Amino acid sequence: MQADDIGAPSAEEMLAELERILASRFFKTADVQSRILRYVVQKHLAGESIKGADIKSEIPGHYDVDSHKERANASIIRKKIRDYYETEGKDNLVRLELPPGPSYRPSASYHEKAAVLRRYRQALDLMRKGSRDSLANAVEIFELIEEECPAFLPVYVSHAECRLLLSIARTLFDIPNARDIRVDAGAALNYLGGLPAETGDRLARVHLIAGAAHLLKGDITAAESEFELALKQDHRDTSGSLWYAAFLLLARNDYGAAYEVARVRLAAQPESFAARVAASVFLYCGRDYVRAANCIADIYEREGGELYEPLIIGLANLAAGRGGVALKAFSVASEMSGKEWDWLNANYDLRGQEPDRLPGFIILALVSTGNLQEASRLLATLRRQKTVKDFDLMAAHMAVGSMGRALIWYWRCAAAGNVVAYWLELLPCFDALTRHPRFRELKEDIRERMVEGRSA
């Protein structure tokens, strides 16, 4: 099931559509046809097969099977339904049908040209772009659809995934006012828990998003179980494949398998932003830095992209010893980060705070090129600022060799819940910090404090 494969309408939606049809001018005065249509839909949803003799016994006096009156009524019902969808119901999301045949088996489907479905697919397209702006816009559209069509279950699943992705995007680089990913993951699980149990049987993405939420909460066993259910239902799902690749990386440290999953998706969808970023990240985690940079650089230079791409290009080139190229990439990411801050300021009112220009990474690149004087000048500027990220001060002090101060800022950064602090051991540019004898001790101290905090 692809992310926009929404399956068939639920029983609740089918019944709601039945009531709309029966209330229309085509059925209001057609007592016989109305009773027949209601009867066959209800029996179908109860899992019972229906024949003409069943209708004859249920609605006595109206049918004589031998006179073919029964089939005439069925034809009348089909025509009335067609007329309804050409007029009053032309914009309805759900379409109910009574296909010809000896057994009465009504069916329902989503109308591809319905305005609601168009908006839903628009929100999915925004979600696929992966930027914070597009994710935030998608959330707004999902909320409007939920208000308009509360029985349309696929929108709740997509909404849950979109909120998880938006939480990650906001927290990824410790953006001011970012929320805790674990809190959002818990909220997503509660959100999905409110859906009918059978939704998971119709929509593989229920299991997919539940798996992603469990993964982000650190519940590996539950995450694996949910991912297996999702992929069993549809192994072709792009977002399902990439979430599973993330699971392989984070839970099993299997970089090769994670990259292979992402590579297959990238080959199938070379234009996919998520697939190309994922493939590059997994190559990086496998310490294949040149390929990691090239995997994303050629597409980025040709088509542009989001903040994550030049940042990954910079990290990969820094790890490969190409400091000059890394510095250029970090400079591009820094400018884009300033634009990200403008968006945050407009939406979250961050007056008095300085825009984040990724100075920590830039100082790392300056040191790698041998430009210690400029690196020291930028660090001195950082120290004078009232609002500066713990992460940047950690990176800057490590870059200039002030390990004691770097460890202090690492402790503050990790204790505050900055997700990047937990990735340091995957980033070779932080080897000097993560291999310091005090690093393990501080990391364990932070872990114990967080366990105690969750227990309290």
N, C-alpha and C positions, 0 to 999 in steps of 0.2 A: 504494500500500500504506500503510494507516494504521499508526500506531505499534504498534497491538495486532493487526494483521493478520499472523498468523504463518505463513501459507502452509501447505504440505503437509509431512508428515514426511519426513525424509531417508531414503536407502536404508538407512543404518545402523539407524535407528529402526524401519523397516519389517521388516528382518530380525530385529531383537531381539524385535519383537512376534510375528513368526511363530514363533520358538522358544518364547515363552511360551504361545502357543495350542497348539502341538504337544505341549507338556509337560503340558497340562491333562488332566483325567480324560475329557474328551470325545473326545480324539484319541489318547490313550495306547495304546488297544487297537484303534484304527481304522487299521490299516496302510495299506490302499488309499487312504483319504481323506487320510491324512497325506502319503503320497508324492505324491499329485496336488497338494495345496496347496503343498508345498515346491517342486515342479517349476514350477508356473505362476508363483509369486512370483519365483523365481530367473530364469526366462526373461523375465518382465516387466521386472525390474530390469536385465537385460542388453539391453533394448531390442528384444526379439524378440516377434513376434506368435505366438499359440498357437491351434491348432484342435484339434478332437477327434482327428483322425487323428494329430497329433503326440503326444498323450498315449497313444494306442493303441500307437504304435511304441516309446515310451519305457518303458511299463509293459505289456509283452506278456502276454497271457493273462488280463488283467483286463477287457478291453473288447471289446465287439462293437457297433460304432456302429449297425449296422442294428437291433439289439434295444433301442436307446434306454437301455441300461444306463449309458452314459456320462452322459447327462443326469440320470439318477436319482442317480448318485454326486455330481454337482455340487449337486443339491438337498440331499442329505444334508450335504455340506460347509457349505452356507449355513446350514442349521438348526443344526448343531453350533456354528458361529461365533456365531449369535444366542444360543444357550443359554449359551455361554461368557461373553459380555458381559452377560448377565443375572445371572450368578452370580460366578464367580471373577474375571472381568476387568472388573467393573462400574466400578472406579475407575482403570482403566488410562488413561494419557494418550493413547496411540495406539490407533486402532481400524482393524482390517484387514477388508476386505470383498471378496467375489467376486460382483460384480453379474451378474444373468442376461444371457444373450446367447450367440450362436453362437461368439464369440471369448472366450477366457478372459483377461480384463484385470482383475487384482486392483487394488484402490485402498486408500489409507490416508489417514486424516484425524485431526486432534486432537479429542478428545472434550471438548466445551464444558463438561461438568459435572465433569470430572476435578479432583480436589483440587489437583493441581500447576498446572493452568491457571488455576484460581481464584486461587491465590497469585501466579502470574505477573501476572495482570491487576491484582491488588491492588498489587503493586510498581510497575506502570506508572502507576496512579492516583497513587501517592505521588510518583513521579518528575515527573509533570505539575504537581504543586503548586509545585515549584521551590524550596521553602525548604530550608535546610541540614538541618533535622531530618528532613523527609520524604525527602530524597535519601539521607541516611545510613541511614534505615530501609529504603529500597528496596534499597540495596546489600546489606544483611544478608539480605533475602529472596532476592535473586538468587543469593547465595552458597549458601544452603540448597538452592535448586532445582538448582543445578549439581551439588551433592553427590548429590542424590537422583536426578536424571535427567541424567547427563553427556552423553547424546546429543541433548538438546533444544537445538539450536543457537540459536534465537531469544533465549534467555536470555543467551547470551554477548554478543550484539550490544547488547541493552538494558543489560547490565551495563557494557559499555564506555562507552556514552553517559552512563549515570548517573554513572560515576566522573569523566568529563570535566565534567559539570555541577556535581558536588560540588566538584571542584577549583576551578572558576570561582567558585562561591559562597563558598568559604573564602578565596580570594585577592582577591576583588573589592575589598574595603576594607582590605586588608593586615591581616587578622585574625591574631593571634599564632599561631605554629606552622603557618601556612598553607604548603602545598607549592607548588613551582614548577609553573605550568600547563604549561610546555614539557615538563617531566619526565613529567607525567601524560599529556600528549598522546602522547609517545613510548611510554609504557607501554600506552596504548590501542591504538596501531598494532601493537605486538608481540602484544597480546592477540588482536586480530582476525586477525593473521597466522597464528595457530595453528589457525584454522578451515579446513575443507576448501575448496578453490578454488571448488567449485560452490555454496557457500553464497551468494556474491555474486549468483549468477544467480537464486536463489530469494528472497532478502531484499534489497530495495533499501537497507535501512537499514545494511547492511554498508558500502556505498559512502558513504552519508550520514555515518556516524560516522568513517569514514576521512577524508572531506573535512573534517569539523570538526577532527579531530586535526591534519591537515596545516595547516589555517588557523591554529590556535593555535600551531603550531610555526613559522609564517611561511613555509611552502612553498606559495606562492600557485598555482603552475602545477599541482602535484599536487592541491591542494584543488579547483581549478576542474574538473579532469578527473573527480574522484570525484563532485562535486556533479552534474555533467552526467549521469553514469551513473545516479545515484540518481533524479534528477528525470525522466529519460527513462523509467525503469521505473514511476514513479508520481508525477505532478506534484501529486496531491492531498494528499500526506503533510504534515501540519501542521508537525511538527518539521523535516522536510526543507525546507519553505518558509522557515521562520524561520532555519535555519542558512544557507540560500542568501542570505537577506536580509542576514544578518551579513557574509557574504562580499562582497556588493555594497558594503556600507558600508566595511568594513575594507580590502578589496583595491582597490576602484575609486573610493572616495569618492563613490559615486553614492547620495546620500541619498534622492532622489526615487524611484528604482527600488526601493530597499530599503523605503521606507515603503509603496509600492504593494503589494509582496508581503505585508507585514505587514497592511495594511489589508484585503486580500482574505481573509486567514486570520481576522482579527478579525470581519469581516462573516459568515463562515461559522460561526465559533465564538465568539460574543460573551462566553461565560463563561470563555474560555481566559486564564489568568493570563499565560502566556508571550506570547500574541498581543497583549494590551493593553499589556504592558510594552514589547514590541518596537516597537509602533506609536508609543508615546509617545517612546521613545528616538530613533527615526528622525526624528520631527518635530523633536525638540530639536536633533539634529545638523544638520538643515536650517534651524536658527535660527527655526523657527516656534514660539516659546516659549509663547504663550498657548494655542495648540491642543495643544501637548505636555502642558501642565498639565491642560487640560480633558479630554483624551483618557483620562486615568487617574483624575482627581480624582472625577468623578461616580460611577465604579464603586467607588473606594476608600471614599468617604463612605457609600455604600449597603451595601457588603459587607465592608469591611475588607480586610486583605491582609497582605503581607509587608513587611519593612524597605525593600526597593527602591522601593516605590511612594511613600511619603511623601518619601523622599530625592529621587526624580525630580521630584515635585511641587515640592519646595523649590528645586531647581536651576533648574527652568523658571521659577518665579515670581521668583527672584533675577535671572535673565537678563532677565526682562520688566520689571524695575524695581519689583516689588512685594515689597519687603523684609519688610514686616510679615507677609504671608501666608507668605513663605519661612521666616521665623523660627518660626512656629507649626508648619510642616511638619517642619522640622529638629528641633524639640523632640520631636515625636511619634517621628521616626526615632531620636532619641537614646535615648528610653526603650526602644524596641524593640531598639536595639543593646545596651543593658544586659542585656536578657533573652537576647540572642544570646550575650553573654559568659558568662552563667550556664550556658548549655548547653555552651559550650566548656570552662568550668572543670570541669564535671561529667565531661566526656569526655576531657579532655586534661590535667587537673591543673595549672592555672595559678596556684597559690597564690603570693601575693606580688605579683601583677600587678593593675593597676587596670583596671576595666571601661572600655571605650571608649564615650564618650558623644558622639562626633562634634563635639568642641569647635571644630575648625577651621571647619566649615561654619557653626556657630552664631555664631562671631566674625565671619565674613563677613557674615552677615545683620544682626548688630547694627550693624556699621559702615554697612551700606546704609541702615539706618533712622536714622542719625545718632547712635546711642548709643555714642559713642567711649569714654566713661568705663567702662561695663560691659564693653565689648570689651577694654579695657586691663586691667581687673581680672581677667578670665578668662584673659588671656594670662599675667599674672603668676602665676596659680595653676598654669597649665600648666608654666611654667619650674621650679616647685618640685617637680613630680612626678618620681619616679624612673623610672617607666615611662610614656612618652608616645610617640605615633607621630610619626615624622619628617614625615609628611604634614600632620598638624594644626599643627605648629610652622611649617611652610612657609606654610600657608594663613593662619595667624594673623598672622605677621610681615608678610606681603604686605598683609593687610587694614588694618593700622595704619600702613603706609607704610615699614616697615623692609625695604627691598628687598635690601640686602646680606645680611642674615640669612636672608631668604626664599630667596635663591639658594643659600646654603650648605645649607639644609635640603632644598631641591629636589635638589641633587646627592646628598646622603645617601639621600634617598628613592628616587631613580631608580637609583642604584648598587646599592641593596639589592634591586632587582628588583620594586619596588612597581608593579603593573600600572596603577594610577590615574595614576602619573606620566606615562605615555605618552598619557593622554587629555586632558591639560591644555589642549592647543590646541583641543580641541572644547568647552571650558567657558569661556564668556565671562567668568565671574567671576574667571578667572585671566589675563585679557588683560594686566593690568599686569605680570605676571611673564613671560609668554611673549613679550611685545613688548620686553622689556628687552634691550639689546645683548649682555649676557653669557649670555642664555639659550641661544641657538643654539650658542655655543661650548661650554658645559657639556654640552648634549645630545649634541653630536658626540663629545666626550671620553668620555662614558659609553658611547656606541655602540661606539667603537673598543675600549674596555676589554672590553666583552662579547664582541666578535668575537675578540679575543686570548684571552680565557678559554675560549671554545668550541674554538678551534684547539688550545690547550694540552691 
